[in-house]
Amino acid sequence: MSDNTLSQFGSYYHEFRRAHPMADVEFLLAIEELLTDGGVTFDRVTTRIKEWSSLKAKARKRRNDGSLIYPDPRKDIHDMIGVRITTYHSTEIPVALKVLQDSFIVHKSVDKAAETRISGGFGYGSHHLILEVDDTSDDLQDYKGLVFEVQVRTVLQHAWAEFEHDIRYKRADVSNPEDFSAEVDRMFTLAAGLIELADQQFDQIAALKETSRVADESVELTAETLPGVLAMLIGNRFPRPRSTNYRFLEDILVANSITSVVQLRELLNPTDIEVLLKVMNYRFHPGQIRIIDDLLLKRFGQSHIDATVATDSQPLNAKRHRQLKRKLELMTQAHLVEPPN
């Protein structure tokens, strides 16, 4: 690689960092919101911007024949911004992937776990996506055209990968590296098999929990009772959110004086839902929180915004206010709500 090519890549990188000092936070919030709207039950989302020293070293990597792996690093290196999503069990991974694939341009999708199984072994399990921000990504319009990498894995797969990575980099400290390597490989393979089995058990536990959830119509609507109530009212039609997000759902219902199962059943009118799905043209199948939030907006209009958006200037409140105002304008144009006086 010429010094000029690397210098141009470095200039681009440092200009990007100066122009977008909060890029990692903005991607974090945007991806979290997408997953929540899509009803993905995830553990956490983490984001990072690769340091220049790491990018520079990667740009200089060569194949065995001496050719550069990334001859045009600005176009060929895709993980300047990296996103990692961990889920509690593996059945949530396809749901997360569908939300991401419907929200961005997909350049590449690789199931590392499947590759490992095809090779006849146990080991690294993760799904990698190379995505591009397009003009439909409202919260990331400042990054239109940017390509980034996403890894989706279960918390157990993540624990295995992190520990394996840490151990591999410390092999040089061992007096007998060859013996150590063989023994460690055997142990990691065994651990990977156990983790795969544990993930399967978690999937079965989650499935049993879904089929056994019931609710009493006389119960008060709270963050603790809403999962059961919604299972009774709408079943699995809309994906469930993370358990911690039911507190938000309770808050926006109470803010609109919906506190009983009867009132919630009325809000979840099938006709209103079908009209909303047609008009809003969601990029992916909405989750429970997204559909209920929009049904409240359809019914109460501006008063829903006033009741559920704090009046301070916090970025998240300002963002929610803009989103609801855009949706209200769309609903008003489609005559779903009465125009404001």
Secondary structure, 3 states (H helix, E strand, C coil): CCHHHHHHHHHHHHHHHHHCCCHHHHHHHHHHHHHHHCCCCEEEEEEEECCHHHHHHHHCCECCCCCECCCCHHHHCCCCEEEEEEECCCCHHHHHHHHHHHHCEEEEEEEHHHHHHHCCCCCCCCEEEEEECCCCCHHHHHHCCCEEEEEEEEHHHHHHHHHHHHHHCCHHHCCCHHHHHHHHHHHHHHHHHHHHHHHHHHHHHHHHHHHHCCCCCCCCCCCCCHHHHHHHHHCCCCCCCCHHHHHHHHHHHHHCCCCCHHHHHHHCCHHHHHHHHHHHCCCCCCCHHHHHHHHHHHHHCHHHHHHHCCCCCCHHHHHHHHHHHHHHHHHHHCCCCCCCC
